[in-house]
Amino acid sequence: MFNALIVSKDDEGKTSAAVEQIGIDDLPEGEVTVSVEYSTVNYKDGLCIGPGGGLVRNYPHVPGIDFAGTVEASDDDRYKPGDKVVLTGWRVGEAHWGGYAQKARVKADWLVPLPDGLDTRQAMAVGTAGFTAMLAVMALEDHGIRKGPVLVTGAAGGVGSVATAILANLGHEVAGVTGRPETEEYLKSLGASRIVPREEINETTKRPLEGETWGGCVDAVGGAMLARVLGQMEYGASVAAVGLAGGAALPATVIPFLLRGVNLLGIDSVMQPYDNRLRAWQRIAKDLPMDKLESMVQPATLGDLPKLGADILKGQVKGRVVVDVKA
């Protein structure tokens, strides 16, 4: 028997989450069984843990959209007992039981070998948020980052924190957008050279174009802020869109695309092909400064998750939560 965070739904449709003991036979089908060491907390996890279950369709359910650990058993030749692995995406933690348990059983295709230079705790300090941030940086690079500062919206969140640290480490001038003045020193410690208060950039304007200000952007907010940013991009610059904390609607015009050749790059981390996953994790091990990564970490255990799930939905989680599943 081992511990897992179980989300249950009662006859009245109300959900609740609690740490319970389950057995290996309770796990869903899969080719590889992993002894989970660490997981983390993402916005999707908050949706799955919180009232109503969000993205969950079948109960009881084990959330946790990413995890890192050691292979315990494998029916696939690619993995053997003792291998260190990391998993993000593939709707694990949503449609398939996830990482908020001391053991997980998944399809081999969903795993990636842990790259040299990262341990399992560091991998979950990165997690889905950091993996997404690296995909966004790679997409900007593939389209050519211009000379102006690179803007990071939602900079104090999980994706924004890692994006800020990576971009600064690569030598870019980084401007971080935050609505929480108390996070300014934190963002500067990650390498942000300029702080942009959210209220300065969070409202739409009737002007479809403003001054050419940003050489690239990692946007975790969407909505009105993304619309505003599009009109401030340099000619030929790109915005990597990774989130919608500010809403799914985009009150923008096509003018920035037509007159400035701005690129809007959609970043999906869930269904990324294996080769690009491997490339991103290798870049993370190389280009994310580990001392900066450690400064983002907030430790937690399985018992902390119900509260943390609620907090992240309210925008009250800073940096990266690392859940010690073994504790």
Summary of the structure (lengths in Angstrom):
residues: 327
radius of gyration: 19.8
end to end distance: 14.7
largest distance: 61.7
contacts: 1199
relative contact order: 0.17
helix: 33%
strand: 26%
